[in-house]
Amino acid sequence: MPAYAYIDGVPALTVNDWCESGLTLDMFKNDSKRGYLTILRRGVRGETVIDARSIRRADRLRVIERVMGRVPREEHRALYTVDTDREAEAFFAAYEKADGGRLSEETVRQLTAKASIFNALGDGLRRQTERRAASGSKLRKGAYWQTMLQWHTEECRRSAETYGVAVPEYTNARSLERAFRAYMAEGYASLLPRNMGNDAARKVSRRAENLIVALWRTNDKPFAARVHELYMEFAAGDTELFDRATGEVFRPEDYRYKGRPQEVSCSTIRRYLKNVLNETAVYADRNGQFDYANSQRPKHVRHNGRFALSKISMDDAVLSRKSTRGWVAKYLCVDVVSGYWFRPAYTVGTPTLDTVMEAFRNVFCELTELGLPMPAELEVEHHLMQNIEWLPEAFQFVRFCSSPTEKRAEHNIRSLKWGTSKKQGH
């Protein structure tokens, strides 16, 4: 009697086993064509492997089980499985508050446990959604959030034994849903208390930080030690500072703590100056706009894609030869990774919204004709695309470029113009 083979833990049988059970090859072909079974691996001479659990016709399954025995069912898995999130632990352990302090060990353990529980809830939601979709139904969110709240409450009540720290509970399903969605959207930072790191705990106030950054952005490009020296002289009343634009003279009394200059070390000054937001804000003033545009723009730190159709870019270009009716322009779309050019849309004169729609139509027609999926990200210019409301519905990500130099289509147009087109004499 033939026995089930296991492929990655899934019980399977070959077409030969199917025929030996009393079924015919035509039955297998018809069931496969109509989606009544799933093929795990193609083969020749009857060695095609079938997923035994995927056989949907009861009459076929009875014949097979009469010869090969009952098909082993999938073992029941717990709805939620909690695993300690080491990345969350590293994030909270390295988190630095505005005053330069770190989170306590107990707070790190509590936030790590909270993140691990949310990860388990997210994995359970994903698996349930996939199972419902496979069966042709949808998950009822109202009942689901109540079930999630019950499980979360039980997990929090035994968190002191499991994680060594108590995790706070949520009083209702709506609060849990808001916190869970914020965690899915913002990540670990959403779990930090909202009042953590506010001005009450800052060594340097917002106003003092802005003054320090203003001292640092002068044309002589001072070092952090010089900025610290100037700030302490101003706080002590030995140096007068004023706003160049308005003429306002700054009062040292506004930058003191309880009537005396607040002692700020040079390392604290350097930490505020090297903050990503502050350093980026003053980089152009210290080093020039050219250096900023060619080294600090987001386009200089992005990575190339790995898969075709992960990102497409659209732009217009003017042909090198003028027609009798005027200059001919084309609006085209290119796949960033593969460099594939979709069929462009041509027009005489400046491209309009109708030209853009024709270019989109060409893209969608080619995708359908070639059997390709929808691109994940669309990169476009702002002035022609800003009024197209359906772009966020068609593409997962839509990027409106802030400058022409960061648009990938510009790079491809330049390489096409000075490469293939120039070699062909265009």
N, C-alpha and C positions, 0 to 999 in steps of 0.2 A: 504494500500500500504506500503510495507516495506521501511524503510529509512536506509541511510548509517550510520554505526557506525564509531566512530573515535578512532583509536589506535595510541597514541602518535602524534596526529595531522594529521594522515593519514586516509582518508575516506576508509572504508572497508565494506565488505559484507560477509556473511557466505555462505556455500555450500547450506544450505536450501533456502536462498534468491536467490541464483543462480538457483536452480531448480524451485522455485516459479515463476521466471521470464519467464519460458518457455524453459530453457536449460536443458540438461540431465546430469546425473552424469558421463556418459562416456565422454561427451564433457569436463567436468572439469578435469577428469583424464588424458585425452589425452593432453589438453592444459598445464597442470602442468608438465607432463612428457617431453613435447617438449620445455618448457621454455617460453610459451606464457603468463604466469601470475606468480605472486609472492605470496607465502603463508606467511602471517605474523605470524600465530600461528596455530599449529595443534590441532585438537579436534576430538571428537567422536560424533556419531549420527548427522552428518551434521553441527557441530559447528566449523569446520575448517574455519579460517578467511583468506579472500583474499584481497590483496591490490587492490582497485578499479582502481587506476591510472596505475597499471602495466598490465592491460588486453590489449594485443597487437592486437588481432584479431578484426577488425572493425565490422564484422557481429555479434559477441558475444556482443560487447559493445552496439550496437544499440538495441538489444533485452533487455538488462539490463536497459538502459536509458529510454526505452519506458515504463517500469514498475516503476522503482525507481527514475527516474529523471536524470538530467545531472550530471555527476561526477564532483565534485568541483575540479577546477584546482589549481595547486600549485601557491601560491602568489609570485609575482615577488620580488626578493630581490636585493638590490643594489649590484653592482659588488664589491665595496670596502667599508668596514665599518671600520672607525678609532676609536679605543678605546685607551685611554691613558695607556701606558705601565708603571705600577708602579714599576716593577722590574728594568726597565731601569732607571727610576728616582732615585731609591735607589742606583743603580750601579754608576751613574755619580755623585751623591751627596757624595758618600763615596770614590770616586776615588782620589788618592793622587799622585801628580806629583813628579818627581824625586827630586825637591828641597823641598819637604815636604808640598807644598801649595795645596789648594783645588780649584776646578773649581768654577767660579762665578755662582750666581743664574741664570743669563741670559743664560750662556752657558749650564747649566744643563737643563733649560727649552727648549732650542733650540735642544740639542741632544736628549732629551726625545721625543720631537715632531717628530724629524727625525726618531727615532726608531719606534714610533707608526705608522707613515705613511708606513714605510717598512714592518711592521707586517701586515698591511692591504693589501699591495701589495702581500705579500707571501700567505695570506689566499685566496685572489682572484685568484691567479695563481693555487693554489691547487684545489679549487672548479671547476675552468674551465677545468683543466686537467682531473679531475674525470668525469665530465659530458661528455667531448669529448670521453674518454675511454669507458664510458657506451654506447655511441652511435656508437662505432666502428671507430672513427676518431681520428686524432691527432691535437694538437694545433699548429697553424701556428705562429712560434715564431717571425718572422719579423713584421707581422701586430700587434701582441700582444704587442711588446715592444713600438711601436709607440702609441698605445692606452694607455699603461701604462705611457708613457712620458707626454701625454696630460693631463691625470688625475692628475699626480704628479705636473705638472706645475700649474694647477688650484688650487690644495690644498695648494701649497706653497704661491701662491699669496693672499690667504685669511687666511694664517697662523697667521698673526699678530692679526686678530680678533678672531680666534679660539683658539690659544694657547698663545697669549700674547707676541709672539716673532716671528721675521721673519725667515723663513727657506729658505736657498738658493736653487735656481733652478738648474737643469741640462740643458746644452745647446743642447744635442743630446741624442738619445736613447742608443747609445753605452756606453756613460759615465754612464748613469743611470743603465744599465745592469751590468757594472763592479762593481759599488758601491753596487748594490743589491746583487750580487753573493758574494761579499766579506762579506757583513753583514750576509748572510745566513751561510757562512762557519766559520767566526770568531766571530760573535756575536757583542755585544755592543762595544768592543774595536776597531772594524774597523771604527767606526764613529768618533773617536778621531782624531784631527788634527795630521798630521805626524810630525810636528815640535814641538809638545807639549812635554815638559819634556826633551829636548835635553841638551847637555852639557852647552849651553849658560845660561840656567836657573838653573843649578845644584849648590847647596851649596857646594857640594863635587865633584870634578872632577872624571873622570874614573880612572886616575892614582892614585889620593889620596885614592879612594875607594879600589883599589887593595892593596895599602900599608896598609891600616887599616885592611883589611882582613888577610894580611900576618902577621901582629902583633898579630892578634887574634888566629892564628892557631898554635902557638908555643906549646911545650910540657907541659909547666907549666900551661896551660889553664887559661890565665888571664881573669879577669872580664872586662866589658865594660869600667868601670871607669879607670882601669889601662891602657887599650888600648888608651883611650883619653889622659891620662897623657903622655904616651910614644910618641904619635903623636905630641902633642903640644911642647914637649921638642925637638923633631926632627925638627919641623917647625921653632922653634926659634934658632936652631943651637947649642943646648946644648947636643944633643945626636947624635952619628953617627950610621947609619944603612947601611948595605951592603947585597947584594944578596949572600946567602950561596953557591949557585950552580955555579955562574959565578965569584964571587968576586967583582962585580961592587958596588961601593960606591954611594949611593943615594945623590943627591944634594938638600939641603933644598930650594934653589932658584926655583926649578921646582915645588914646592908645595906651593908657595906663590901667593898672589893676590896683584898686583900693588906694589910689593916690600916688602910687610909686611905679616906676618903669618895671614892666614885667621882664624877668630874666629869661631870655631865649638864647639857647646855644647856637653855635654856628652850624652844627649838624642838623638841628631842627629847621633852620633857615634853608639849608641845602635840600632837605627832604621836601619842603614845600615847593621850592623852585624846580625840583626834578619831577614833580607831579606831572603826569602825562598831559592833563588839561592845561596847566600853567606853562609848561615848556613849549607845547604846540602853539599856544596863544601868542607868545612873544618871539617865536623862532624867526619869523619874517622880519621883525624890527631889529633883531640882533644880527642876523646873518644875510638879510636881503631877500627880496621877493623871488629872485631867480633861484637861489639855493633852496628856498622853501618849496617852490613849485616842482623842483626836480629831485627832491629827496624826502619830503615830509607828506606829500599828498597820499591819500589812501591807496591810490593806484600803484604806488611803489612797493607796497607790502602785501599785495594780493598774490595768490598762487594760481597757476594755470590749472584748468579743469582736467579731469581724468577720463570722462566719458563724453561721447558725442551727444549732442542735443541737451547737455546740461546747461548750456547758455547760448543764446543766439543774440546777435547784435544787428541793428538796422541803422542805415544812414543813406544820405543822397550824395550823388556825384555827378559832375558835368562831363559829357563826352569831349574828347580833345578836338573834334572836328565840328565846325559850325554848319548847320543846314541852311537851306534857303529861307526857312521860316524863323530861324533863330537858333540859339543854343539848345541842344537836347540834353535833358537831365534824366537820370535814372535813380529810382529808389530801390535799394537792394537789401538783402538779408543774408548773413553769413553765419554758419555754425562755428563757434570760436575754437573748439577743440580740433575738429577734423578739417576745418577750412573749406567746407562745402558751400558753394554759392547757390542760393535758391534763385529761381527765375525772377529777374528784376522787372519793375514797372517803369515804362518810359513815358516821358511827357516833354512838350516843348515849353521852355520857360521854367519858372520856379515850381517845384513840387508843391502840390496842395494836399488837402485831406483825402480827396478822391484817389490821388496817386498812392497815398499810404494804404488805403483800403485795398487797392488793387494788388499792392505788394503783399499784404497779409493774405489775400485770397490765393495768390500764387504759392505762398508758403504752405497754407493748409491743404491745397490741392496736391502738392508734391508729397507732403507727409502721408496723405491718404493713399496716393498712388503707389508709393514705395512701402506702405505698411509700417511706417515709423511712428513712435509715440510722440506725444506732445512735449515740446521743450519745457524744461523746468524754469528757466529764468529768461527774461526778456530785457535787453538793454537798448534804450531808445533816447532820443532827444526830447526836450521838454516842449518846444513851441508847437509841434505838430501833433503830439500824442496826449497832451494834457486834457483834452476834452473827450477822449475815448473811454467810456465808462466801463466797458466789458473787459479791459485788459487784466485787472486783478482776478477776474473770474476765469479767464482762459489760461493764465500762467500763474504758477505758484509764487514767483518773485518778479517784480517789475522794478527796474532800476532806471531812474531819470538822471542822466549824467549831468554833473554840475559844470563840467568843462569838456570841450571837444577832444582834448588830448587823452582823456581816460576811456574814450569809447573804443571798443575793440574793432568795430567796423572801420573806423578811421585807419587803424593800423593795417587791416587787410586791404583796404582800397589803395593805400600807399604802396604796399608790396605788389599788388596787382598792376598798378600803373607803371612802376619803375622796374617791374620784373617781366612777366609774360607779355603785357601790352607793349612795352618798349621793344622787346625782342621781335615782336611781330610787326613793328613799324607803325603802331597806332599812337 
